[in-house]
């Protein structure tokens, strides 16, 4: 019987092979992490999920309910100080030499760089002392994002004498100092990342060993994201106003202001649905009013996948205005673009980061330069004027996802890598 989901203070003698470390869980915008955990279980890996803090979100994707792995939340200060002390004492008792060696290294690094390594060490010590990390429990740690979770994994692996790997995504490797990514990547046994563009960056710009960096696409569940069964407005000769759609957090790197300015240049009537939430909501609502697009553009807020699938199927074209921001932040391959292609939507997207690895210009959609609303509008007018081309792009996109980005095909490569380091 699987160990029940627990909090930091609860006890449960779960035995697991892989410990997955994440900053916040569960998150609507990080369904790919829940998908990975669910597939690990499907492949027979015993799993525990270690979380630095709860997401605070009140809604969760249905896939989260399918996961049986225990979810362990690290203690929070100031109330968790006793828990940290007792956990670290147990870790020291089990592995005194390793613990002292790792503590000395963490102290030296903290004094030299003041980068929080010492606190990450104590989080790791609690994890090792509380969750049976080592030969009789978790034997492999896998962290998501090159951030504090990876530092905790590094320290825990050093204390317990186990291996650790890390998944790099996008902002975590482009917005941090290269030296930070280089050090953590060199310490890890392997680095998995979701785009070929990321692989090039990690090897060429960061300087990681090419043999250590592995391309593993996130993938899409093509059984969940099925093509629409009938024509929708703007497709296959229907006379209704075309309906466009986009999904993502309302943040600068999504380029939604450029998409709105492109739509304002269209000569035809249309509807544009934006699904997602974020700090730019107020600015985007103001821009909609400024451009005179009230009644045509609607911001729906964050949605579950069960709500997203019919919304995609009811649309004619998926719009992705991703850009690189001043601090280097950018998307990798937006999962929602792959999901749109899985339901046979043609895509208009920007040539940013890994997007051209998924969207082939003139085959599965149209690519334009980022920060160019005029070029985006030209692409929109082209697809609105040629429904047959839109349908052709949509069919080719579905085929592309089935052949290269199907989730179980992608995860098979991930499973082989993780099995190597168990």
N, C-alpha and C positions, 0 to 999 in steps of 0.2 A: 504494500500500500504506500503511495507516495507521501512524503512528508508534507504537511500542510504549509501554506504560506505563513510566514512568521515575520515579526518585527525584530528590532535589534535586541530587545530585552528578553524575548522568549527563548525557550530552549527546544532543540529538536535534533536528535542525533542522525541527521541526514548523511548519507554516504553518496558522494558525487564525484564524477571524473573531471568535469570541466566547471570552473567558476567563471561566470561572465560578469565583468565589472562595468557598470554604467553610472553616469552622473545622476540621472533622474529617470524614474520609471513608475508607471508606464506613461508614454507621451504620444499624443495623437500624431504629431509630426515625425515620429521616429518608429513608424510601424515596421520598418525594415529590421529593427532590432528584435522586436517581438517575433517577427517571421523567422529570423535566424534561430532564436531559442526554440521555437516550436519545431523547426526542422531538425535541430540537434536531437530533440527528444524522439522525433519520428525515425531518425537514423539509429536510435538506440543508445545515444550518449546520455549518461546520467548528468544532470545539470543542477547547479545552484546559481541564483542571480544575486549579486551583491550590488547594492545601490547606496550612493552617498546621501541622497535625500529624495523624498517623495516628490512627484511632479506637481501635486496640488490640483491636478485636473479632475473634474468631476465625471467626465465621460471617458470611456476606454473602448478601443477597438475590440471586436468580438474575438479576434485571434488571441487576445490576452487571456480570455476565459478558457481557452483550449490548452493553455500551458499548465503543467502540473508541478514544475520545478518550484522549490521553496524560494521565496524572495526575502532577502535579509537586508534590512536597512541599518547602516552604520549608525552608532550613537551620535547625537548632536550635543554640542556644548551649549550652556554650561552643565546641563543636567546629566550628560553622559560621561563626566570625568571619572567617576568611580568605575564605570563599565570599561573605559579605556585602560585604567590602571590594572584592573583584575585580568583583562584579556592579555595585556602585554606581559604581566607576571606569568601567566600560563604559557605564553609563547617562549619566554626566557627559560622556564623550567623544562620545556620539551626540547628546545634547541639552544642551549646556552652559548655555545661558541659561535654559531651562525648569528644568533641574535646580537651578541656583542660586536661582532665584526660588522654587521649591517648598521648597527647604531653608530659605531665610530665613523663609518663612511658618511652616514646621513648628517652627523654633527659637523664633520668637516665641510661638507657641501653647503650646509645651511649658514655656517660662519662665513664662507667664502662668497656665496652668491645671494644669500637671503631670499631664497626662492620657495620657501615653504616645505622643503624636503623633510625637515625634522617632523613636522606635523603629519605629513603623508606617511612617515615611518610609523608613528604611533597608531594611525588608522590601520596600517598593514599589520602591525603587531596585534591589534585587537582581532583582526580577521583571522590571523594564523592561530591565535590562542583560543578563539571561540568556535571556529568553523572547521577544525580538523583538516587543515590544509597540509598535505604531505602524503606519505606512502599509503596511509590508511583512510584517505578521504579524497579531497580535491587534489589532483595531480597535475593540473594544467590550468593556468589563469589566462583568460582572454579579455582584454579591455577594449572598449569602443572609444575612439577619439584620442588624439594626442593631447591630453589634458591631465587633470588631477587623477582621474581614474587610472591612467597608464602609470603615473608615478606611484600610486598605491600598489598596482600590480607588480611593478618592478621591485619595490621594497618587500612585498609579501613573498615573491618568488625567491628573493635573496635570503630571507629569514628561514623559509621552509625548505629550500633546496629543490624547488620545482621549476618548470619552464613557464614562460609567459609569451603570449603573442598579442598583437594589437591590430585593430582595424582602423585605418585612416580614411577619412571621408572627404572633407573639402576645407571648410574654414579652419579646421584645426591644424592643417599643415601649411596653409597660405598666410595666416594672420599672425602666427607666432614667430619669434626669432628663429632663424634656421638652426642655430646652435642647439636650441632646446629640442627640436624635432630630431636633429642628428644624434644627440646623445641618447634619447629614449629609443630611437629606432635601432641604434647600434646595440643597446642593451637587450632588446627583444630577440627572441629566437626567430621570429618571422613577422613580417608586416604585410597585412592584407589590405588592398585598397580597391575601390569600386570603379575606377576609370583608368584607361591607358594614359591619359593626361596626368593623372596623379602619379602613376608609375614613373613617367619621365621626370616629373618635378622632384620626386623623392630620390631618384638616382642621380640626375644631372645637376639640379640646383642644391639639394640637401647633401648629396654625397653618400647615400646609403649603398651598401653592397647590393648589386643587382640580383645576386642569387638569393637574397633575403626578402625581396619585395615581390609580391604575387598579386596578379590581377584577378579579382573575383567580383563580377557584377552582382548587384543586389537581386535582380530578377523580379519577375511579376508572376503572380499566381493566375495563370491563364484560364483556370477553371472558375475562378471568382470573377475575373474581368473578361466577359464574353462579348463578342460583337453584337451590335444592335440587329434586330430582326427585320426592321422596316425603315424606309427613308424618313429623314427628319427635316425640319425646315432648313432650306439652303442647300439641300443635297438632292441629287437625282431629279432635278427639274421641278421640285415643289415651288409654289409661288409665295409661300410665307417668308417673313423676314428671317434671314439666317441667324442662328443662335451660336455664339462663340462662348468658350468656357476656359477658365484657368483655375488651378488649384495650387495653393502654397501659402506660406506665412507672409504677412504683409510687412515686408522688410525691404530695405533699399536694393539688395542684390537681385530681387525678383524683377525689377524694372517695370513695375506695373504702371508707373506714370508715363513711360514711353508707349506702352500698349494703349493706354487711354488716349494719348495724343494721336496715335495712329488711327484709332477708331474714329476720332473726331474728323478725320480727313475723308472718311467714306462718303460716297454719294448716296448709298442706299440705306434703307432702314435696317436695323439689326437689334439683337439683344445680346448682352454680355453678362455672364454670371461669374462672379469671383467667389471662390470657396476658400476660406482660410481666415485666420485672425492674426493680429500683430500690432506693433506700435504705430504703424503708418495709417491705420484705418481713418483717423480724422483727416489727415492730409489728403488721402485719396478721395474721401467723400467731398472735400472742398474742391478738389480738382474736377470731379464729375460735375459739380455745379458750375464751376468756372467755364468748362467746355460745353455746357448746355446739354449734357447727356443724361439728365434726370429722366427716368422712365425707360431708358434703354440699358442702363448699367445697374446691377444690383449686387451688393456685398452681402453674402449669406452668413458669414462667420465660418467657424470650423465645423466639419462634418465627419461622420463615421464612414468607413468604406461602404457599408450597406446603403448609405444615402448617396455616396459619391457615384457608384456604378450607374444607377439610373440617370443621374445628372449628366454624366458623360455620354450615355447612349442617346440622350435627348438633344445633343449638341451637334453642330455641323463641323466645326474646326476647333482644335485646341491651340491656344496661344501661350507662348513662353517667351517672355522678354528679359531673360536673365542677363545680368551684367557683372563685371568685376568692379567692386567698390574701391574707394581710395585706399583703404587699409588692406587690400588684397583679397577680401572676402568674395566668394563666388560659389556657385553650385558645382557639384560634380556632374552626375547625370541625374536630373530631377526624377525621382521615382514616379511622379505623377505624369510625366511625359510618356514614360513607358506604359503606364496604366491606360492612358488615353489611346496609345497606339494599339494596345491589346484589345480595345473595344472597336478598333478599326476607324479611329478618328484621324484625319489628316492633321498634320502639325505644322505650324509656323513658329520657328524658334530662332534664337540667336546663335552665332558661332562662338560660343563661350565654353571653355573648359572641355568636358567630355561629351557635350551634347552632340557634336557631329559623329561621335562613335555610335550613336543610336539613330539619329535623324539623318538620313541620306538625302542631300539636296536634290530635288527633282525626281526622287524615287518614293520616299515615304513622307515627304513634306517639302517645305521650303525653308532655307536658312538665309538669314540676313545678318548684317553687322549689328552689334549691340549699340545702344544709344542713338539709334537712327529711326525715329518714328516715321519719316517719309518712306524709307525702304520697307518698313513693316507694313505701311498702308498699301504700298504697291503690291506686296505679296498677298495681302488680304483681298484686294480688288481682283487679283488674278484668280484666286480660288472661288470667289463669289461668282465670277463670270464664267467659270468652267466647272460645273458640277461633276462632269465625267472625270476630269482630272482629280478632283477631290476624292471621288470614290476610288479611283485607282490608287492614289496615295494611301488611302485608308486600308485597302486590302493588302498592299505591300507592307504597310506598317505592322499589321497583325502577323503576317508571315515572318517579318524580321524578329518580332518578339518571340514567336514560337520557336524559331530556329536558334536564337542566340541569347535571349533574355528570359526564358522560361525559368521560374524560380527553382525548380528541382534540378534542372540541368546546371544552373549556376551554383547551387548549393553543393552539388556533388564534388566540385573542385574544392570548395571550402572544407567539406567533411574530410577529404583526403589529406588536406594540409593539417587540420586540427588533430586528426588521428596520429599523424607523424609525431606530434609533440605531447601526446598524452602520457 
